[in-house]
């Protein structure tokens, strides 16, 4: 899940019950994305899957933007900035999908939830007024210990699984770099622009990579594979983006991010029940540590909310 904020988003409000339940529902959907990736890769090549996902999502977001009258055109300077973001986006998504093809959905979703901590570290170094608090250090430590347990888990399974975990971790580091770059320039953009252009500009790269590197672009176009692809394109990349940013505009980022811990719980649970992925002591400990880390980092006192 990627969130790009408008510079004028509200500081935060307490969510009413219906909005809170809908936010939890969205987080469950985001958590299921890793499972959808695994299912789609059973019948489509890695780069073919990424190309189809973001081509469909780009079209949907473009139509929605035109319908809502959202500005799409950018200046030459903005196009160059978005081109750099698109290149990083290409590398990060390639790493995530290549890695997810080698490891389990449970591992993928837990490692992906290191993103807030990567952004926190990079923001402390490269952004003004972004300092790491004591609770952030605690959350950071818990999160990385949780992921370390996953790496220890895969050492005893297969080299390919360990490589998959490592590829996803490096992709999340790249994703964090992209987030920092976006934060530095976000004031000049509408959130749709900075989401739509990386998808669109990187699509030809994904298609070229599919033609060059996928052994078979399409090997089994079954109903589950198609459903999984549409889930990634329409539910998480399109519907999820629109609804998440709509809620942010209404209630603020702070209120929504208090529910982020639902994402790893959802992803791991769906991986276990839908893909029959193994449950190990390290996995259980990692779930607890990563979830606790997200809760610690996102918890806000009443004074902070006011």
QUILINWO-V104217 format. One record per residue. N is the residue number from 1. OMEGA is omega in whole degrees, 0 to 359 (* if undefined). Layout:
n = {N,N}
omega = {OMEGA,OMEGA}
This chain:
n = {1,2,3,4,5,6,7,8,9,10,11,12,13,14,15,16,17,18,19,20,21,22,23,24,25,26,27,28,29,30,31,32,33,34,35,36,37,38,39,40,41,42,43,44,45,46,47,48,49,50,51,52,53,54,55,56,57,58,59,60,61,62,63,64,65,66,67,68,69,70,71,72,73,74,75,76,77,78,79,80,81,82,83,84,85,86,87,88,89,90,91,92,93,94,95,96,97,98,99,100,101,102,103,104,105,106,107,108,109,110,111,112,113,114,115,116,117,118,119,120,121,122,123,124,125,126,127,128,129,130,131,132,133,134,135,136,137,138,139,140,141,142,143,144,145,146,147,148,149,150,151,152,153,154,155,156,157,158,159,160,161,162,163,164,165,166,167,168,169,170,171,172,173,174,175,176,177,178,179,180,181,182,183,184,185,186,187,188,189,190,191,192,193,194,195,196,197,198,199,200,201,202,203,204,205,206,207,208,209,210,211,212,213,214,215,216,217,218,219,220,221,222,223,224,225,226,227,228,229,230,231,232,233,234,235,236,237,238,239,240,241,242,243,244,245,246,247,248,249,250,251,252,253,254,255,256,257,258,259,260,261,262,263,264,265,266,267,268,269,270,271,272,273,274,275,276,277,278,279,280,281,282,283,284,285,286,287,288,289,290,291,292,293,294,295,296,297,298,299,300,301,302,303,304,305,306}
omega = {179,179,175,189,169,181,183,182,181,183,179,176,174,183,169,187,182,179,179,179,179,177,177,178,178,180,175,178,180,179,180,184,180,177,179,178,181,182,182,181,177,180,181,174,183,184,175,179,181,181,182,181,187,172,179,181,179,180,180,180,179,179,179,180,178,180,181,180,180,179,182,185,180,178,178,179,179,179,179,177,181,177,177,178,180,178,177,178,178,181,183,180,176,179,181,183,176,179,181,177,184,183,183,176,180,178,182,184,179,178,180,180,167,185,180,182,175,178,180,180,181,179,177,183,193,181,176,175,175,184,181,178,181,181,179,177,179,179,179,181,180,182,182,175,179,180,176,178,178,178,178,178,186,177,182,183,183,178,181,179,178,176,178,177,182,180,179,179,179,178,178,175,177,178,178,176,179,179,179,177,180,180,181,185,190,184,182,188,165,181,180,179,187,173,184,186,177,177,186,184,181,182,178,178,178,178,178,179,178,180,185,193,178,178,174,179,177,179,181,182,181,179,178,179,179,179,180,178,180,176,180,185,188,185,184,185,183,181,181,179,183,183,181,181,174,178,178,180,184,188,181,185,184,182,183,185,173,182,185,182,179,185,180,178,179,183,181,181,180,177,181,187,183,183,181,179,185,176,181,176,179,179,179,179,180,177,182,184,180,178,179,179,180,178,181,183,186,181,180,175,178,180,179,180,177,*}
